[in-house]
Amino acid sequence: MVELDGLVVAVILGMAIVTYLTKAGGLWLLGRIEIGERTEAGLEALPGAIIVAIVAPELAAGGPAEWTAAAVAVVVAVRTDNLLVALGSAIGVVVVLRGL
């Protein structure tokens, strides 16, 4: 059986609490202040910007398999409106093209 180190458990719990408090504190604060339309639009666009910041460097460093998979993911996502199916399709394309 694996033995747990008390310090490691305490650090993990501490990080979990800080992460939760950061999220809850942000929601609490936004519920109490008035934000402008531009700020609200920016906050709504943020998740998409984060995805692009993660995916764009991978596509730039990738090759034809990754580029084809990205195109397939976009087409499948638009046609099916199902991101899980789009992700699965893209993974399948990368696996097949890398295997060739």
Protein Blocks (a to p, Z undefined) as FASTA:
>chain_A
ZZddfklmmmmmmmmmmmmmmmmmmmmmmmmpccdfklmmmmmmmmmmmmmmmmmmmmmm
mcfklmmmmmmmmmmmmmnopaklmmmmmmmmmmmmmmZZ
